Amino acid sequence: MFERALSVLILAALSGCATQGELQAVPETPVEIPVEPTPIGRAPADIQKINALERQLAEKQRHCLVDKRRLEAALKDNQKQADELQKKLDALLAIDRELRSSKKNR
């Protein structure tokens, strides 16, 4: 039962990496996963596996946050570059129109 809940938690976290939402500031503090008290009778090996999975999940979440920041910065740069190129294209089109109209007037 607990392993299934942990699996769902891992899948939800990983799917969160792929979602595109509003840009938000991401805290620099490490991601902390609340640890639920382990039921009595849980084998120490199971507890170690669960702890290892929780650490892996936290590490993957950190990687996702870093990737998200990098992709957001790249998107911003690409949008800025596209805007600059559009301005240059508009200026060139205006020059072309002027040249064409001056040739017709001759």
Wavefront OBJ file of the C-alpha trace (Angstrom):
o trace
v 0.000 0.000 0.000
v 2.713 2.454 1.002
v 4.857 1.511 -1.991
v 1.912 2.269 -4.299
v 1.423 5.685 -2.706
v 5.140 6.405 -3.065
v 5.027 5.335 -6.719
v 2.121 7.683 -7.353
v 4.038 10.486 -5.653
v 7.094 9.856 -7.833
v 5.016 9.777 -11.015
v 3.231 12.983 -10.056
v 6.524 14.737 -9.412
v 8.019 13.596 -12.691
v 4.924 14.588 -14.641
v 5.187 18.010 -13.017
v 8.494 18.464 -14.832
v 6.731 18.221 -18.173
v 3.866 20.585 -17.416
v 3.934 24.173 -18.559
v 2.433 26.621 -16.125
v 2.870 30.249 -15.254
v 6.403 31.405 -14.594
v 6.953 31.518 -10.876
v 9.956 32.164 -8.717
v 11.339 28.894 -7.431
v 12.785 28.881 -3.945
v 16.475 28.078 -3.672
v 15.953 25.860 -0.633
v 16.198 22.117 -1.154
v 12.975 20.240 -1.637
v 11.951 18.489 1.544
v 9.606 15.552 1.470
v 7.496 15.110 4.564
v 8.313 11.787 6.152
v 5.350 9.878 7.465
v 5.900 7.714 10.507
v 6.580 4.174 9.444
v 4.107 1.575 10.628
v 5.234 -0.881 13.239
v 6.404 -4.091 11.678
v 8.037 -2.476 8.627
v 11.293 -4.221 7.829
v 14.455 -2.103 8.081
v 15.274 -3.012 4.475
v 11.918 -1.568 3.379
v 12.577 1.596 5.351
v 15.983 1.946 3.677
v 14.417 1.438 0.236
v 11.760 4.049 0.963
v 14.384 6.519 2.179
v 16.491 5.903 -0.928
v 13.447 6.454 -3.168
v 12.611 9.668 -1.319
v 16.174 10.927 -1.850
v 15.977 10.016 -5.553
v 12.680 11.859 -5.853
v 14.074 14.958 -4.169
v 17.103 14.879 -6.486
v 14.904 14.530 -9.591
v 12.762 17.433 -8.406
v 15.885 19.580 -8.008
v 16.978 18.630 -11.528
v 13.537 19.508 -12.866
v 13.680 22.918 -11.212
v 17.126 23.598 -12.678
v 15.931 22.496 -16.129
v 12.831 24.654 -15.800
v 14.902 27.733 -14.947
v 17.269 27.055 -17.850
v 14.410 26.553 -20.305
v 12.614 29.683 -19.103
v 15.787 31.733 -19.621
v 16.270 30.220 -23.097
v 12.642 30.971 -23.983
v 13.025 34.583 -22.882
v 16.204 34.955 -24.960
v 14.563 33.370 -28.008
v 11.525 35.630 -27.718
v 13.784 38.680 -27.496
v 15.744 37.536 -30.545
v 12.530 36.879 -32.498
v 11.276 40.384 -31.655
v 14.543 41.931 -32.826
v 14.457 39.954 -36.063
v 10.846 40.991 -36.668
v 11.814 44.661 -36.254
v 14.651 44.240 -38.750
v 12.334 42.489 -41.203
v 9.755 45.269 -40.873
v 12.460 47.882 -41.513
v 13.677 46.018 -44.601
v 10.124 45.711 -45.930
v 9.619 49.445 -45.437
v 12.823 50.160 -47.378
v 11.701 47.792 -50.137
v 8.336 49.574 -50.392
v 10.062 52.950 -50.593
v 12.389 51.761 -53.332
v 9.544 50.250 -55.329
v 7.423 53.376 -55.046
v 10.334 55.639 -56.038
v 10.956 53.492 -59.150
v 7.309 53.812 -60.161
v 7.410 57.589 -59.774
v 10.333 57.925 -62.199
l 1 2 3 4 5 6 7 8 9 10 11 12 13 14 15 16 17 18 19 20 21 22 23 24 25 26 27 28 29 30 31 32 33 34 35 36 37 38 39 40 41 42 43 44 45 46 47 48 49 50 51 52 53 54 55 56 57 58 59 60 61 62 63 64 65 66 67 68 69 70 71 72 73 74 75 76 77 78 79 80 81 82 83 84 85 86 87 88 89 90 91 92 93 94 95 96 97 98 99 100 101 102 103 104 105 106
